[in-house]
Amino acid sequence: MDKPHSDLGSRVAELHSVKATAVAGPGPRASAQQHAKGKLTVRERLDLLFDEGTFREIEQLRRHRAAGFGLEDRRPHTDGVVTGWGKVDGRTV
């Protein structure tokens, strides 16, 4: 009989990998396109806004359920929206 948590370590590693992919964003090409427009990526903007190490993201792995226009084939984590809270100049926002 298999132990219910026999592969817990691999599942945790998988979760960390998926979260790292979500934080990395859509990829270097998309980041370069933002920079070419003179814009920062969402993560860069968050790093500038919040006091270091205080931002806590919620629903990081959320994905949309839309269909049509090819959206069903493109379902990135965070779905283009990053939400959470942190501290700005020591105040929770």
PyMOL Python script that loads the backbone (N, CA, C, O; Angstrom):
from pymol import cmd

cmd.read_pdbstr("""\
ATOM      1  N   MET A   1       0.830  -1.176   0.000  1.00  0.00           N
ATOM      2  CA  MET A   1       0.000   0.000   0.000  1.00  0.00           C
ATOM      3  C   MET A   1       0.882   1.250   0.000  1.00  0.00           C
ATOM      4  O   MET A   1       1.811   1.365   0.800  1.00  0.00           O
ATOM      5  N   ASP A   2       0.587   2.170  -0.891  1.00  0.00           N
ATOM      6  CA  ASP A   2       1.355   3.404  -0.963  1.00  0.00           C
ATOM      7  C   ASP A   2       1.038   4.302   0.215  1.00  0.00           C
ATOM      8  O   ASP A   2      -0.098   4.375   0.684  1.00  0.00           O
ATOM      9  N   LYS A   3       2.070   4.983   0.678  1.00  0.00           N
ATOM     10  CA  LYS A   3       1.851   5.991   1.713  1.00  0.00           C
ATOM     11  C   LYS A   3       1.202   7.199   1.052  1.00  0.00           C
ATOM     12  O   LYS A   3       1.583   7.553  -0.064  1.00  0.00           O
ATOM     13  N   PRO A   4       0.237   7.844   1.700  1.00  0.00           N
ATOM     14  CA  PRO A   4      -0.444   8.987   1.077  1.00  0.00           C
ATOM     15  C   PRO A   4       0.493  10.152   0.791  1.00  0.00           C
ATOM     16  O   PRO A   4       0.222  10.948  -0.107  1.00  0.00           O
ATOM     17  N   HIS A   5       1.574  10.266   1.526  1.00  0.00           N
ATOM     18  CA  HIS A   5       2.480  11.403   1.330  1.00  0.00           C
ATOM     19  C   HIS A   5       3.846  10.939   0.837  1.00  0.00           C
ATOM     20  O   HIS A   5       4.847  11.618   1.067  1.00  0.00           O
ATOM     21  N   SER A   6       3.901   9.795   0.164  1.00  0.00           N
ATOM     22  CA  SER A   6       5.184   9.252  -0.245  1.00  0.00           C
ATOM     23  C   SER A   6       5.916  10.162  -1.223  1.00  0.00           C
ATOM     24  O   SER A   6       7.145  10.143  -1.286  1.00  0.00           O
ATOM     25  N   ASP A   7       5.176  10.954  -1.982  1.00  0.00           N
ATOM     26  CA  ASP A   7       5.848  11.840  -2.941  1.00  0.00           C
ATOM     27  C   ASP A   7       5.689  13.309  -2.538  1.00  0.00           C
ATOM     28  O   ASP A   7       5.734  14.193  -3.393  1.00  0.00           O
ATOM     29  N   LEU A   8       5.506  13.569  -1.255  1.00  0.00           N
ATOM     30  CA  LEU A   8       5.293  14.924  -0.782  1.00  0.00           C
ATOM     31  C   LEU A   8       6.451  15.848  -1.167  1.00  0.00           C
ATOM     32  O   LEU A   8       6.233  16.987  -1.580  1.00  0.00           O
ATOM     33  N   GLY A   9       7.667  15.355  -1.032  1.00  0.00           N
ATOM     34  CA  GLY A   9       8.835  16.160  -1.379  1.00  0.00           C
ATOM     35  C   GLY A   9       8.831  16.581  -2.837  1.00  0.00           C
ATOM     36  O   GLY A   9       9.171  17.720  -3.156  1.00  0.00           O
ATOM     37  N   SER A  10       8.451  15.676  -3.723  1.00  0.00           N
ATOM     38  CA  SER A  10       8.410  16.029  -5.149  1.00  0.00           C
ATOM     39  C   SER A  10       7.271  16.988  -5.454  1.00  0.00           C
ATOM     40  O   SER A  10       7.402  17.845  -6.327  1.00  0.00           O
ATOM     41  N   ARG A  11       6.161  16.855  -4.749  1.00  0.00           N
ATOM     42  CA  ARG A  11       5.031  17.773  -4.951  1.00  0.00           C
ATOM     43  C   ARG A  11       5.385  19.179  -4.464  1.00  0.00           C
ATOM     44  O   ARG A  11       5.016  20.167  -5.100  1.00  0.00           O
ATOM     45  N   VAL A  12       6.092  19.273  -3.348  1.00  0.00           N
ATOM     46  CA  VAL A  12       6.522  20.577  -2.829  1.00  0.00           C
ATOM     47  C   VAL A  12       7.507  21.209  -3.811  1.00  0.00           C
ATOM     48  O   VAL A  12       7.426  22.406  -4.086  1.00  0.00           O
ATOM     49  N   ALA A  13       8.431  20.416  -4.339  1.00  0.00           N
ATOM     50  CA  ALA A  13       9.394  20.917  -5.330  1.00  0.00           C
ATOM     51  C   ALA A  13       8.664  21.411  -6.577  1.00  0.00           C
ATOM     52  O   ALA A  13       9.035  22.434  -7.152  1.00  0.00           O
ATOM     53  N   GLU A  14       7.632  20.689  -6.991  1.00  0.00           N
ATOM     54  CA  GLU A  14       6.837  21.100  -8.141  1.00  0.00           C
ATOM     55  C   GLU A  14       6.136  22.436  -7.872  1.00  0.00           C
ATOM     56  O   GLU A  14       6.097  23.306  -8.743  1.00  0.00           O
ATOM     57  N   LEU A  15       5.586  22.594  -6.675  1.00  0.00           N
ATOM     58  CA  LEU A  15       4.924  23.846  -6.304  1.00  0.00           C
ATOM     59  C   LEU A  15       5.913  25.012  -6.338  1.00  0.00           C
ATOM     60  O   LEU A  15       5.593  26.082  -6.857  1.00  0.00           O
ATOM     61  N   HIS A  16       7.101  24.813  -5.793  1.00  0.00           N
ATOM     62  CA  HIS A  16       8.120  25.869  -5.818  1.00  0.00           C
ATOM     63  C   HIS A  16       8.492  26.233  -7.251  1.00  0.00           C
ATOM     64  O   HIS A  16       8.714  27.404  -7.558  1.00  0.00           O
ATOM     65  N   SER A  17       8.558  25.252  -8.110  1.00  0.00           N
ATOM     66  CA  SER A  17       8.892  25.496  -9.516  1.00  0.00           C
ATOM     67  C   SER A  17       7.802  26.303 -10.216  1.00  0.00           C
ATOM     68  O   SER A  17       8.104  27.230 -10.967  1.00  0.00           O
ATOM     69  N   VAL A  18       6.544  25.961  -9.978  1.00  0.00           N
ATOM     70  CA  VAL A  18       5.423  26.682 -10.579  1.00  0.00           C
ATOM     71  C   VAL A  18       5.389  28.126 -10.064  1.00  0.00           C
ATOM     72  O   VAL A  18       5.151  29.055 -10.837  1.00  0.00           O
ATOM     73  N   LYS A  19       5.627  28.313  -8.770  1.00  0.00           N
ATOM     74  CA  LYS A  19       5.642  29.663  -8.208  1.00  0.00           C
ATOM     75  C   LYS A  19       6.780  30.490  -8.806  1.00  0.00           C
ATOM     76  O   LYS A  19       6.600  31.672  -9.096  1.00  0.00           O
ATOM     77  N   ALA A  20       7.940  29.880  -8.989  1.00  0.00           N
ATOM     78  CA  ALA A  20       9.074  30.592  -9.589  1.00  0.00           C
ATOM     79  C   ALA A  20       8.747  31.015 -11.018  1.00  0.00           C
ATOM     80  O   ALA A  20       9.130  32.102 -11.449  1.00  0.00           O
ATOM     81  N   THR A  21       8.041  30.158 -11.750  1.00  0.00           N
ATOM     82  CA  THR A  21       7.625  30.491 -13.112  1.00  0.00           C
ATOM     83  C   THR A  21       6.658  31.669 -13.096  1.00  0.00           C
ATOM     84  O   THR A  21       6.748  32.556 -13.944  1.00  0.00           O
ATOM     85  N   ALA A  22       5.741  31.683 -12.143  1.00  0.00           N
ATOM     86  CA  ALA A  22       4.779  32.787 -12.037  1.00  0.00           C
ATOM     87  C   ALA A  22       5.487  34.099 -11.732  1.00  0.00           C
ATOM     88  O   ALA A  22       5.145  35.133 -12.306  1.00  0.00           O
ATOM     89  N   VAL A  23       6.465  34.071 -10.840  1.00  0.00           N
ATOM     90  CA  VAL A  23       7.199  35.278 -10.478  1.00  0.00           C
ATOM     91  C   VAL A  23       8.052  35.761 -11.656  1.00  0.00           C
ATOM     92  O   VAL A  23       8.211  36.964 -11.861  1.00  0.00           O
ATOM     93  N   ALA A  24       8.591  34.826 -12.418  1.00  0.00           N
ATOM     94  CA  ALA A  24       9.446  35.191 -13.556  1.00  0.00           C
ATOM     95  C   ALA A  24       8.655  35.923 -14.639  1.00  0.00           C
ATOM     96  O   ALA A  24       9.225  36.686 -15.420  1.00  0.00           O
ATOM     97  N   GLY A  25       7.356  35.690 -14.685  1.00  0.00           N
ATOM     98  CA  GLY A  25       6.525  36.370 -15.679  1.00  0.00           C
ATOM     99  C   GLY A  25       6.532  35.666 -17.013  1.00  0.00           C
ATOM    100  O   GLY A  25       6.992  34.529 -17.124  1.00  0.00           O
ATOM    101  N   PRO A  26       6.019  36.346 -18.033  1.00  0.00           N
ATOM    102  CA  PRO A  26       5.856  35.699 -19.330  1.00  0.00           C
ATOM    103  C   PRO A  26       7.164  35.383 -20.048  1.00  0.00           C
ATOM    104  O   PRO A  26       7.160  34.597 -20.996  1.00  0.00           O
ATOM    105  N   GLY A  27       8.270  35.965 -19.631  1.00  0.00           N
ATOM    106  CA  GLY A  27       9.547  35.614 -20.218  1.00  0.00           C
ATOM    107  C   GLY A  27      10.398  36.821 -20.551  1.00  0.00           C
ATOM    108  O   GLY A  27       9.929  37.958 -20.497  1.00  0.00           O
ATOM    109  N   PRO A  28      11.658  36.570 -20.898  1.00  0.00           N
ATOM    110  CA  PRO A  28      12.594  37.659 -21.182  1.00  0.00           C
ATOM    111  C   PRO A  28      12.173  38.531 -22.361  1.00  0.00           C
ATOM    112  O   PRO A  28      12.428  39.735 -22.365  1.00  0.00           O
ATOM    113  N   ARG A  29      11.537  37.937 -23.349  1.00  0.00           N
ATOM    114  CA  ARG A  29      11.099  38.707 -24.513  1.00  0.00           C
ATOM    115  C   ARG A  29      10.060  39.762 -24.123  1.00  0.00           C
ATOM    116  O   ARG A  29      10.132  40.911 -24.559  1.00  0.00           O
ATOM    117  N   ALA A  30       9.084  39.348 -23.285  1.00  0.00           N
ATOM    118  CA  ALA A  30       8.057  40.279 -22.835  1.00  0.00           C
ATOM    119  C   ALA A  30       8.670  41.386 -21.977  1.00  0.00           C
ATOM    120  O   ALA A  30       8.277  42.548 -22.085  1.00  0.00           O
ATOM    121  N   SER A  31       9.626  41.029 -21.132  1.00  0.00           N
ATOM    122  CA  SER A  31      10.302  42.039 -20.310  1.00  0.00           C
ATOM    123  C   SER A  31      11.066  43.012 -21.200  1.00  0.00           C
ATOM    124  O   SER A  31      11.037  44.221 -20.966  1.00  0.00           O
ATOM    125  N   ALA A  32      11.739  42.502 -22.202  1.00  0.00           N
ATOM    126  CA  ALA A  32      12.487  43.366 -23.126  1.00  0.00           C
ATOM    127  C   ALA A  32      11.549  44.310 -23.865  1.00  0.00           C
ATOM    128  O   ALA A  32      11.891  45.470 -24.093  1.00  0.00           O
ATOM    129  N   GLN A  33      10.369  43.825 -24.243  1.00  0.00           N
ATOM    130  CA  GLN A  33       9.398  44.673 -24.923  1.00  0.00           C
ATOM    131  C   GLN A  33       8.928  45.798 -24.001  1.00  0.00           C
ATOM    132  O   GLN A  33       8.779  46.937 -24.441  1.00  0.00           O
ATOM    133  N   GLN A  34       8.697  45.487 -22.736  1.00  0.00           N
ATOM    134  CA  GLN A  34       8.308  46.519 -21.769  1.00  0.00           C
ATOM    135  C   GLN A  34       9.416  47.562 -21.646  1.00  0.00           C
ATOM    136  O   GLN A  34       9.157  48.765 -21.683  1.00  0.00           O
ATOM    137  N   HIS A  35      10.646  47.089 -21.501  1.00  0.00           N
ATOM    138  CA  HIS A  35      11.782  47.990 -21.346  1.00  0.00           C
ATOM    139  C   HIS A  35      11.979  48.853 -22.594  1.00  0.00           C
ATOM    140  O   HIS A  35      12.347  50.023 -22.487  1.00  0.00           O
ATOM    141  N   ALA A  36      11.736  48.283 -23.773  1.00  0.00           N
ATOM    142  CA  ALA A  36      11.872  49.040 -25.023  1.00  0.00           C
ATOM    143  C   ALA A  36      10.862  50.185 -25.090  1.00  0.00           C
ATOM    144  O   ALA A  36      11.109  51.200 -25.742  1.00  0.00           O
ATOM    145  N   LYS A  37       9.730  50.019 -24.417  1.00  0.00           N
ATOM    146  CA  LYS A  37       8.702  51.072 -24.366  1.00  0.00           C
ATOM    147  C   LYS A  37       8.980  52.071 -23.249  1.00  0.00           C
ATOM    148  O   LYS A  37       8.209  53.007 -23.037  1.00  0.00           O
ATOM    149  N   GLY A  38      10.085  51.865 -22.538  1.00  0.00           N
ATOM    150  CA  GLY A  38      10.401  52.748 -21.421  1.00  0.00           C
ATOM    151  C   GLY A  38       9.623  52.412 -20.166  1.00  0.00           C
ATOM    152  O   GLY A  38       9.502  53.248 -19.270  1.00  0.00           O
ATOM    153  N   LYS A  39       9.088  51.189 -20.086  1.00  0.00           N
ATOM    154  CA  LYS A  39       8.285  50.779 -18.942  1.00  0.00           C
ATOM    155  C   LYS A  39       9.017  49.717 -18.125  1.00  0.00           C
ATOM    156  O   LYS A  39       9.904  49.026 -18.624  1.00  0.00           O
ATOM    157  N   LEU A  40       8.628  49.607 -16.872  1.00  0.00           N
ATOM    158  CA  LEU A  40       9.129  48.545 -16.007  1.00  0.00           C
ATOM    159  C   LEU A  40       8.130  47.401 -16.002  1.00  0.00           C
ATOM    160  O   LEU A  40       6.952  47.596 -16.303  1.00  0.00           O
ATOM    161  N   THR A  41       8.597  46.212 -15.663  1.00  0.00           N
ATOM    162  CA  THR A  41       7.681  45.081 -15.511  1.00  0.00           C
ATOM    163  C   THR A  41       6.906  45.273 -14.204  1.00  0.00           C
ATOM    164  O   THR A  41       7.283  46.096 -13.370  1.00  0.00           O
ATOM    165  N   VAL A  42       5.847  44.526 -14.034  1.00  0.00           N
ATOM    166  CA  VAL A  42       5.039  44.649 -12.822  1.00  0.00           C
ATOM    167  C   VAL A  42       5.876  44.341 -11.588  1.00  0.00           C
ATOM    168  O   VAL A  42       5.738  45.022 -10.572  1.00  0.00           O
ATOM    169  N   ARG A  43       6.724  43.350 -11.650  1.00  0.00           N
ATOM    170  CA  ARG A  43       7.545  42.988 -10.486  1.00  0.00           C
ATOM    171  C   ARG A  43       8.553  44.095 -10.176  1.00  0.00           C
ATOM    172  O   ARG A  43       8.825  44.378  -9.010  1.00  0.00           O
ATOM    173  N   GLU A  44       9.100  44.714 -11.206  1.00  0.00           N
ATOM    174  CA  GLU A  44      10.025  45.835 -10.991  1.00  0.00           C
ATOM    175  C   GLU A  44       9.310  47.008 -10.328  1.00  0.00           C
ATOM    176  O   GLU A  44       9.864  47.652  -9.437  1.00  0.00           O
ATOM    177  N   ARG A  45       8.080  47.284 -10.761  1.00  0.00           N
ATOM    178  CA  ARG A  45       7.306  48.370 -10.158  1.00  0.00           C
ATOM    179  C   ARG A  45       6.974  48.062  -8.700  1.00  0.00           C
ATOM    180  O   ARG A  45       7.045  48.942  -7.843  1.00  0.00           O
ATOM    181  N   LEU A  46       6.613  46.815  -8.425  1.00  0.00           N
ATOM    182  CA  LEU A  46       6.314  46.432  -7.044  1.00  0.00           C
ATOM    183  C   LEU A  46       7.544  46.575  -6.161  1.00  0.00           C
ATOM    184  O   LEU A  46       7.446  47.032  -5.023  1.00  0.00           O
ATOM    185  N   ASP A  47       8.704  46.184  -6.684  1.00  0.00           N
ATOM    186  CA  ASP A  47       9.945  46.306  -5.916  1.00  0.00           C
ATOM    187  C   ASP A  47      10.244  47.766  -5.569  1.00  0.00           C
ATOM    188  O   ASP A  47      10.766  48.059  -4.494  1.00  0.00           O
ATOM    189  N   LEU A  48       9.913  48.672  -6.481  1.00  0.00           N
ATOM    190  CA  LEU A  48      10.139  50.092  -6.216  1.00  0.00           C
ATOM    191  C   LEU A  48       9.122  50.670  -5.224  1.00  0.00           C
ATOM    192  O   LEU A  48       9.460  51.533  -4.414  1.00  0.00           O
ATOM    193  N   LEU A  49       7.898  50.198  -5.293  1.00  0.00           N
ATOM    194  CA  LEU A  49       6.832  50.748  -4.465  1.00  0.00           C
ATOM    195  C   LEU A  49       6.918  50.302  -3.013  1.00  0.00           C
ATOM    196  O   LEU A  49       6.873  51.126  -2.100  1.00  0.00           O
ATOM    197  N   PHE A  50       7.042  49.000  -2.803  1.00  0.00           N
ATOM    198  CA  PHE A  50       6.958  48.448  -1.453  1.00  0.00           C
ATOM    199  C   PHE A  50       8.305  48.438  -0.748  1.00  0.00           C
ATOM    200  O   PHE A  50       9.356  48.307  -1.375  1.00  0.00           O
ATOM    201  N   ASP A  51       8.246  48.581   0.577  1.00  0.00           N
ATOM    202  CA  ASP A  51       9.455  48.441   1.389  1.00  0.00           C
ATOM    203  C   ASP A  51      10.022  47.044   1.141  1.00  0.00           C
ATOM    204  O   ASP A  51       9.273  46.080   0.983  1.00  0.00           O
ATOM    205  N   GLU A  52      11.321  46.947   1.109  1.00  0.00           N
ATOM    206  CA  GLU A  52      11.991  45.692   0.754  1.00  0.00           C
ATOM    207  C   GLU A  52      11.517  44.522   1.607  1.00  0.00           C
ATOM    208  O   GLU A  52      11.505  44.588   2.836  1.00  0.00           O
ATOM    209  N   GLY A  53      11.125  43.442   0.918  1.00  0.00           N
ATOM    210  CA  GLY A  53      10.747  42.198   1.583  1.00  0.00           C
ATOM    211  C   GLY A  53       9.384  42.183   2.240  1.00  0.00           C
ATOM    212  O   GLY A  53       9.071  41.240   2.967  1.00  0.00           O
ATOM    213  N   THR A  54       8.549  43.211   2.007  1.00  0.00           N
ATOM    214  CA  THR A  54       7.262  43.254   2.702  1.00  0.00           C
ATOM    215  C   THR A  54       6.076  42.859   1.830  1.00  0.00           C
ATOM    216  O   THR A  54       5.004  42.575   2.363  1.00  0.00           O
ATOM    217  N   PHE A  55       6.231  42.832   0.510  1.00  0.00           N
ATOM    218  CA  PHE A  55       5.089  42.532  -0.351  1.00  0.00           C
ATOM    219  C   PHE A  55       4.703  41.063  -0.227  1.00  0.00           C
ATOM    220  O   PHE A  55       5.552  40.179  -0.340  1.00  0.00           O
ATOM    221  N   ARG A  56       3.428  40.812   0.005  1.00  0.00           N
ATOM    222  CA  ARG A  56       2.878  39.451   0.104  1.00  0.00           C
ATOM    223  C   ARG A  56       1.803  39.295  -0.960  1.00  0.00           C
ATOM    224  O   ARG A  56       0.747  39.925  -0.893  1.00  0.00           O
ATOM    225  N   GLU A  57       2.079  38.469  -1.916  1.00  0.00           N
ATOM    226  CA  GLU A  57       1.142  38.271  -3.032  1.00  0.00           C
ATOM    227  C   GLU A  57       0.068  37.265  -2.660  1.00  0.00           C
ATOM    228  O   GLU A  57       0.326  36.298  -1.943  1.00  0.00           O
ATOM    229  N   ILE A  58      -1.150  37.504  -3.160  1.00  0.00           N
ATOM    230  CA  ILE A  58      -2.236  36.553  -2.960  1.00  0.00           C
ATOM    231  C   ILE A  58      -2.704  36.047  -4.319  1.00  0.00           C
ATOM    232  O   ILE A  58      -2.625  36.756  -5.322  1.00  0.00           O
ATOM    233  N   GLU A  59      -3.182  34.837  -4.334  1.00  0.00           N
ATOM    234  CA  GLU A  59      -3.693  34.173  -5.536  1.00  0.00           C
ATOM    235  C   GLU A  59      -2.691  34.195  -6.692  1.00  0.00           C
ATOM    236  O   GLU A  59      -3.051  34.455  -7.840  1.00  0.00           O
ATOM    237  N   GLN A  60      -1.451  33.922  -6.369  1.00  0.00           N
ATOM    238  CA  GLN A  60      -0.378  33.947  -7.350  1.00  0.00           C
ATOM    239  C   GLN A  60      -0.589  32.933  -8.474  1.00  0.00           C
ATOM    240  O   GLN A  60      -0.140  33.157  -9.598  1.00  0.00           O
ATOM    241  N   LEU A  61      -1.245  31.857  -8.195  1.00  0.00           N
ATOM    242  CA  LEU A  61      -1.403  30.808  -9.202  1.00  0.00           C
ATOM    243  C   LEU A  61      -2.763  30.833  -9.885  1.00  0.00           C
ATOM    244  O   LEU A  61      -3.135  29.868 -10.553  1.00  0.00           O
ATOM    245  N   ARG A  62      -3.503  31.910  -9.729  1.00  0.00           N
ATOM    246  CA  ARG A  62      -4.822  32.071 -10.344  1.00  0.00           C
ATOM    247  C   ARG A  62      -4.683  32.058 -11.861  1.00  0.00           C
ATOM    248  O   ARG A  62      -3.718  32.601 -12.398  1.00  0.00           O
ATOM    249  N   ARG A  63      -5.633  31.445 -12.554  1.00  0.00           N
ATOM    250  CA  ARG A  63      -5.671  31.416 -14.017  1.00  0.00           C
ATOM    251  C   ARG A  63      -7.085  31.718 -14.490  1.00  0.00           C
ATOM    252  O   ARG A  63      -8.060  31.383 -13.816  1.00  0.00           O
ATOM    253  N   HIS A  64      -7.192  32.354 -15.655  1.00  0.00           N
ATOM    254  CA  HIS A  64      -8.508  32.665 -16.196  1.00  0.00           C
ATOM    255  C   HIS A  64      -9.152  31.406 -16.802  1.00  0.00           C
ATOM    256  O   HIS A  64      -8.481  30.402 -17.042  1.00  0.00           O
ATOM    257  N   ARG A  65     -10.453  31.486 -17.039  1.00  0.00           N
ATOM    258  CA  ARG A  65     -11.187  30.372 -17.644  1.00  0.00           C
ATOM    259  C   ARG A  65     -11.834  30.798 -18.959  1.00  0.00           C
ATOM    260  O   ARG A  65     -12.741  30.127 -19.450  1.00  0.00           O
ATOM    261  N   ALA A  66     -11.377  31.897 -19.522  1.00  0.00           N
ATOM    262  CA  ALA A  66     -11.973  32.429 -20.746  1.00  0.00           C
ATOM    263  C   ALA A  66     -11.674  31.533 -21.944  1.00  0.00           C
ATOM    264  O   ALA A  66     -10.644  30.860 -21.993  1.00  0.00           O
ATOM    265  N   ALA A  67     -12.586  31.538 -22.900  1.00  0.00           N
ATOM    266  CA  ALA A  67     -12.410  30.780 -24.133  1.00  0.00           C
ATOM    267  C   ALA A  67     -12.676  31.720 -25.308  1.00  0.00           C
ATOM    268  O   ALA A  67     -13.388  32.715 -25.174  1.00  0.00           O
ATOM    269  N   GLY A  68     -12.104  31.393 -26.435  1.00  0.00           N
ATOM    270  CA  GLY A  68     -12.252  32.229 -27.625  1.00  0.00           C
ATOM    271  C   GLY A  68     -11.015  33.074 -27.842  1.00  0.00           C
ATOM    272  O   GLY A  68     -10.284  33.375 -26.899  1.00  0.00           O
ATOM    273  N   PHE A  69     -10.786  33.452 -29.069  1.00  0.00           N
ATOM    274  CA  PHE A  69      -9.641  34.268 -29.453  1.00  0.00           C
ATOM    275  C   PHE A  69      -8.315  33.628 -29.053  1.00  0.00           C
ATOM    276  O   PHE A  69      -7.313  34.328 -28.903  1.00  0.00           O
ATOM    277  N   GLY A  70      -8.298  32.315 -28.880  1.00  0.00           N
ATOM    278  CA  GLY A  70      -7.075  31.616 -28.505  1.00  0.00           C
ATOM    279  C   GLY A  70      -6.718  31.699 -27.033  1.00  0.00           C
ATOM    280  O   GLY A  70      -5.661  31.221 -26.620  1.00  0.00           O
ATOM    281  N   LEU A  71      -7.597  32.306 -26.234  1.00  0.00           N
ATOM    282  CA  LEU A  71      -7.305  32.462 -24.813  1.00  0.00           C
ATOM    283  C   LEU A  71      -7.213  31.135 -24.074  1.00  0.00           C
ATOM    284  O   LEU A  71      -6.483  31.021 -23.089  1.00  0.00           O
ATOM    285  N   GLU A  72      -7.943  30.138 -24.539  1.00  0.00           N
ATOM    286  CA  GLU A  72      -7.902  28.845 -23.858  1.00  0.00           C
ATOM    287  C   GLU A  72      -6.529  28.186 -23.954  1.00  0.00           C
ATOM    288  O   GLU A  72      -6.220  27.279 -23.181  1.00  0.00           O
ATOM    289  N   ASP A  73      -5.702  28.642 -24.904  1.00  0.00           N
ATOM    290  CA  ASP A  73      -4.356  28.096 -25.069  1.00  0.00           C
ATOM    291  C   ASP A  73      -3.314  28.904 -24.305  1.00  0.00           C
ATOM    292  O   ASP A  73      -2.170  28.472 -24.168  1.00  0.00           O
ATOM    293  N   ARG A  74      -3.705  30.075 -23.808  1.00  0.00           N
ATOM    294  CA  ARG A  74      -2.779  30.942 -23.079  1.00  0.00           C
ATOM    295  C   ARG A  74      -3.366  31.220 -21.705  1.00  0.00           C
ATOM    296  O   ARG A  74      -4.235  32.078 -21.544  1.00  0.00           O
ATOM    297  N   ARG A  75      -2.882  30.490 -20.734  1.00  0.00           N
ATOM    298  CA  ARG A  75      -3.401  30.640 -19.374  1.00  0.00           C
ATOM    299  C   ARG A  75      -2.247  30.813 -18.392  1.00  0.00           C
ATOM    300  O   ARG A  75      -1.954  29.903 -17.616  1.00  0.00           O
ATOM    301  N   PRO A  76      -1.590  31.968 -18.415  1.00  0.00           N
ATOM    302  CA  PRO A  76      -0.448  32.162 -17.506  1.00  0.00           C
ATOM    303  C   PRO A  76      -0.899  32.277 -16.050  1.00  0.00           C
ATOM    304  O   PRO A  76      -2.012  32.713 -15.756  1.00  0.00           O
ATOM    305  N   HIS A  77      -0.012  31.879 -15.162  1.00  0.00           N
ATOM    306  CA  HIS A  77      -0.284  32.090 -13.740  1.00  0.00           C
ATOM    307  C   HIS A  77      -0.289  33.586 -13.491  1.00  0.00           C
ATOM    308  O   HIS A  77       0.413  34.331 -14.174  1.00  0.00           O
ATOM    309  N   THR A  78      -1.054  34.021 -12.543  1.00  0.00           N
ATOM    310  CA  THR A  78      -1.337  35.403 -12.152  1.00  0.00           C
ATOM    311  C   THR A  78      -2.220  36.083 -13.175  1.00  0.00           C
ATOM    312  O   THR A  78      -2.770  37.145 -12.884  1.00  0.00           O
ATOM    313  N   ASP A  79      -2.379  35.523 -14.353  1.00  0.00           N
ATOM    314  CA  ASP A  79      -3.301  36.018 -15.371  1.00  0.00           C
ATOM    315  C   ASP A  79      -3.160  37.515 -15.645  1.00  0.00           C
ATOM    316  O   ASP A  79      -4.147  38.202 -15.909  1.00  0.00           O
ATOM    317  N   GLY A  80      -1.931  38.010 -15.580  1.00  0.00           N
ATOM    318  CA  GLY A  80      -1.703  39.414 -15.905  1.00  0.00           C
ATOM    319  C   GLY A  80      -2.058  40.378 -14.788  1.00  0.00           C
ATOM    320  O   GLY A  80      -1.961  41.593 -14.964  1.00  0.00           O
ATOM    321  N   VAL A  81      -2.469  39.852 -13.639  1.00  0.00           N
ATOM    322  CA  VAL A  81      -2.842  40.704 -12.506  1.00  0.00           C
ATOM    323  C   VAL A  81      -2.078  40.214 -11.281  1.00  0.00           C
ATOM    324  O   VAL A  81      -2.080  39.023 -10.972  1.00  0.00           O
ATOM    325  N   VAL A  82      -1.435  41.130 -10.600  1.00  0.00           N
ATOM    326  CA  VAL A  82      -0.723  40.789  -9.374  1.00  0.00           C
ATOM    327  C   VAL A  82      -1.392  41.558  -8.239  1.00  0.00           C
ATOM    328  O   VAL A  82      -1.501  42.783  -8.286  1.00  0.00           O
ATOM    329  N   THR A  83      -1.835  40.829  -7.225  1.00  0.00           N
ATOM    330  CA  THR A  83      -2.501  41.464  -6.085  1.00  0.00           C
ATOM    331  C   THR A  83      -1.815  41.045  -4.791  1.00  0.00           C
ATOM    332  O   THR A  83      -1.215  39.974  -4.704  1.00  0.00           O
ATOM    333  N   GLY A  84      -1.916  41.902  -3.804  1.00  0.00           N
ATOM    334  CA  GLY A  84      -1.330  41.578  -2.518  1.00  0.00           C
ATOM    335  C   GLY A  84      -1.263  42.800  -1.641  1.00  0.00           C
ATOM    336  O   GLY A  84      -1.925  43.806  -1.895  1.00  0.00           O
ATOM    337  N   TRP A  85      -0.452  42.702  -0.601  1.00  0.00           N
ATOM    338  CA  TRP A  85      -0.262  43.824   0.303  1.00  0.00           C
ATOM    339  C   TRP A  85       1.180  43.836   0.763  1.00  0.00           C
ATOM    340  O   TRP A  85       1.914  42.860   0.609  1.00  0.00           O
ATOM    341  N   GLY A  86       1.567  44.970   1.333  1.00  0.00           N
ATOM    342  CA  GLY A  86       2.914  45.120   1.858  1.00  0.00           C
ATOM    343  C   GLY A  86       3.000  46.444   2.578  1.00  0.00           C
ATOM    344  O   GLY A  86       1.984  47.038   2.939  1.00  0.00           O
ATOM    345  N   LYS A  87       4.218  46.902   2.785  1.00  0.00           N
ATOM    346  CA  LYS A  87       4.410  48.172   3.477  1.00  0.00           C
ATOM    347  C   LYS A  87       5.047  49.186   2.554  1.00  0.00           C
ATOM    348  O   LYS A  87       5.980  48.880   1.811  1.00  0.00           O
ATOM    349  N   VAL A  88       4.525  50.400   2.613  1.00  0.00           N
ATOM    350  CA  VAL A  88       5.067  51.539   1.887  1.00  0.00           C
ATOM    351  C   VAL A  88       5.419  52.572   2.947  1.00  0.00           C
ATOM    352  O   VAL A  88       4.547  53.075   3.656  1.00  0.00           O
ATOM    353  N   ASP A  89       6.690  52.877   3.045  1.00  0.00           N
ATOM    354  CA  ASP A  89       7.178  53.813   4.065  1.00  0.00           C
ATOM    355  C   ASP A  89       6.704  53.384   5.457  1.00  0.00           C
ATOM    356  O   ASP A  89       6.313  54.207   6.285  1.00  0.00           O
ATOM    357  N   GLY A  90       6.753  52.067   5.684  1.00  0.00           N
ATOM    358  CA  GLY A  90       6.409  51.523   6.999  1.00  0.00           C
ATOM    359  C   GLY A  90       4.929  51.323   7.277  1.00  0.00           C
ATOM    360  O   GLY A  90       4.565  50.811   8.335  1.00  0.00           O
ATOM    361  N   ARG A  91       4.068  51.718   6.345  1.00  0.00           N
ATOM    362  CA  ARG A  91       2.624  51.578   6.555  1.00  0.00           C
ATOM    363  C   ARG A  91       2.083  50.461   5.683  1.00  0.00           C
ATOM    364  O   ARG A  91       2.432  50.371   4.506  1.00  0.00           O
ATOM    365  N   THR A  92       1.237  49.612   6.240  1.00  0.00           N
ATOM    366  CA  THR A  92       0.648  48.504   5.493  1.00  0.00           C
ATOM    367  C   THR A  92      -0.380  49.036   4.506  1.00  0.00           C
ATOM    368  O   THR A  92      -1.285  49.790   4.865  1.00  0.00           O
ATOM    369  N   VAL A  93      -0.220  48.630   3.267  1.00  0.00           N
ATOM    370  CA  VAL A  93      -1.158  49.025   2.199  1.00  0.00           C
ATOM    371  C   VAL A  93      -1.529  47.817   1.373  1.00  0.00           C
ATOM    372  O   VAL A  93      -2.306  47.932   0.425  1.00  0.00           O
TER     373      VAL A  93
END
""", "prot")
cmd.dss("prot")
cmd.show_as("cartoon", "prot")
cmd.util.cbc("prot")
cmd.orient("prot")
